């Protein structure tokens, strides 16, 4: 009976882990305000489970429900917020609306 329960638990975990995927996207993020703007967008993006930012590497790591979205849609949402997402360039109107510190070159290390 214990072995049966363990097999069921492993099977359930494997099904859940296939549903949740992770992608790391290179972006033009550079400050806490960038994170805040993206957090606002991701809060309304129901398929995203978790987001982690690395400002030094300018990357965004997103855990998402693969049954409800995909990497391209995540990149598009980032670009629509005003930031580059891998090869997808930020939407110009959204980029122009960013604070100066969030625009490319707005922060100098």
C-alpha positions as CSV (number, residue, x, y, z in Angstrom):
1,X,0.0,0.0,0.0
2,X,2.9,2.4,0.8
3,X,4.5,1.6,-2.5
4,X,1.3,2.3,-4.3
5,X,0.9,5.7,-2.6
6,X,4.5,6.6,-3.4
7,X,4.0,5.7,-7.1
8,X,0.8,7.8,-7.1
9,X,2.6,10.8,-5.5
10,X,5.5,10.6,-8.0
11,X,3.1,10.3,-10.9
12,X,1.1,13.3,-9.7
13,X,4.3,15.3,-9.2
14,X,5.5,14.4,-12.7
15,X,2.2,15.6,-14.3
16,X,2.4,18.9,-12.4
17,X,6.0,19.5,-13.3
18,X,5.2,19.0,-17.0
19,X,2.6,21.7,-16.8
20,X,4.9,24.3,-15.2
21,X,7.7,25.3,-17.4
22,X,10.5,27.9,-17.0
23,X,12.1,30.3,-19.4
24,X,14.9,32.8,-19.0
25,X,14.6,35.8,-21.2
26,X,17.3,38.4,-21.9
27,X,15.8,41.8,-21.5
28,X,16.5,45.6,-21.3
29,X,15.5,45.7,-17.6
30,X,17.9,47.7,-15.5
31,X,16.4,48.9,-12.2
32,X,13.8,48.3,-9.5
33,X,11.2,50.5,-11.4
34,X,11.6,48.1,-14.3
35,X,10.8,45.2,-12.0
36,X,7.8,47.1,-10.6
37,X,6.3,47.8,-14.0
38,X,6.8,44.1,-15.1
39,X,5.4,42.9,-11.8
40,X,2.2,44.9,-12.5
41,X,1.9,43.3,-15.9
42,X,2.7,39.8,-14.6
43,X,0.1,40.2,-11.8
44,X,-2.6,40.3,-14.5
45,X,-1.1,37.5,-16.6
46,X,-2.8,34.6,-15.0
47,X,-0.6,31.9,-16.6
48,X,2.5,33.1,-14.9
49,X,3.3,31.4,-11.6
50,X,6.6,33.1,-10.5
51,X,9.1,35.7,-11.8
52,X,12.7,36.3,-10.9
53,X,14.8,39.2,-12.1
54,X,18.6,39.5,-12.4
55,X,19.3,43.1,-13.1
56,X,23.1,42.5,-13.4
57,X,22.6,40.0,-16.2
58,X,19.4,41.7,-17.5
59,X,17.4,38.6,-17.5
60,X,13.9,37.6,-16.4
61,X,13.2,34.0,-15.4
62,X,9.5,33.1,-15.6
63,X,7.7,30.0,-14.4
64,X,4.5,29.6,-16.2
65,X,1.6,27.1,-16.9
66,X,2.5,25.6,-20.3
67,X,-1.1,24.6,-20.8
68,X,-2.2,28.3,-20.7
69,X,0.6,30.2,-22.4
70,X,3.9,29.8,-24.1
71,X,7.3,31.5,-24.3
72,X,6.4,33.6,-27.3
73,X,3.3,35.1,-25.5
74,X,5.5,35.9,-22.5
75,X,8.0,37.7,-24.7
76,X,5.2,39.6,-26.4
77,X,3.8,40.7,-23.0
78,X,7.2,42.0,-21.9
79,X,7.7,43.8,-25.2
80,X,4.2,45.4,-24.9
81,X,5.3,46.7,-21.4
82,X,8.3,48.5,-23.1
83,X,11.2,46.1,-22.6
84,X,13.1,44.0,-25.1
85,X,12.5,40.2,-24.7
86,X,15.3,38.2,-26.4
87,X,15.1,39.1,-30.1
88,X,11.7,40.8,-29.7
89,X,12.2,44.6,-29.5
90,X,10.1,46.6,-27.1
91,X,7.0,48.2,-28.6
92,X,7.9,51.8,-29.3
93,X,4.9,53.4,-27.7
94,X,5.3,51.5,-24.5
95,X,9.1,52.1,-24.5
96,X,8.5,55.9,-24.9
97,X,6.2,55.8,-21.9
98,X,8.9,54.3,-19.6
99,X,10.5,56.6,-17.0
100,X,14.0,57.8,-18.2
101,X,15.7,55.5,-15.8
102,X,14.1,52.5,-17.4
103,X,15.0,53.4,-20.9
104,X,18.2,52.0,-22.4
105,X,21.2,53.8,-21.0
106,X,19.1,55.3,-18.2
107,X,21.3,53.7,-15.5
108,X,25.0,53.7,-15.8
109,X,26.8,51.0,-13.7
